Amino acid sequence: MDDLHVMPGPGAPRGIVVPAADLIEQFSRASGPGGQGVNTTDSRVQLLIDLGTTSALDETQRRRVLARLAPRLAGTTLIISVSEQRSQRLNRIAARERLAALLRDAVVPALVRRATRPTRSSQRRRLDDKKRRSETKDARRRPGAD
């Protein structure tokens, strides 16, 4: 198994290289279509990586990844399971691509939203819409006794 290369992006300007020693692959029989081979081949792939100890991430990236992927983690271990294809080789490739995409998205720094004020024209449009809506509802009322 080769090292996993994650493309450069925000939060990882030089990309991320996950050493093959940090990745654990497990194979098992997948359910679903596959004919006779489904009962004999171990085509489902589980790719495991311990994000708490991997040497691929610096401390800032590690904090971001652990915080963002917390619902998917078992302790600090991320498990990717793939059984979409009938071929173990294709499932291994898909699992590595999923892991790379997850890591790429998880290391992106959070964007801080700057509070802005509504423009004068947007305020005017909002008040015009409120006035028009009020007039529509007034027109539905039962006429008064005068």
Buried (B, 14 or more C-beta within 10 A) or exposed (E): EEEBEBEEBEBBEEBBEBEEEBBEBEBEBBEEEBEEEBEEBEBBBBBBBBBEEBEBBEEEBBEBBBEBBEEEBEEBBBBBBBBBBBBBEBBBBBBBEBBBEBBBBBBEEEEEEEEEEEEEEEEEEEEEEEEEEEEEEEEEEEEEEE
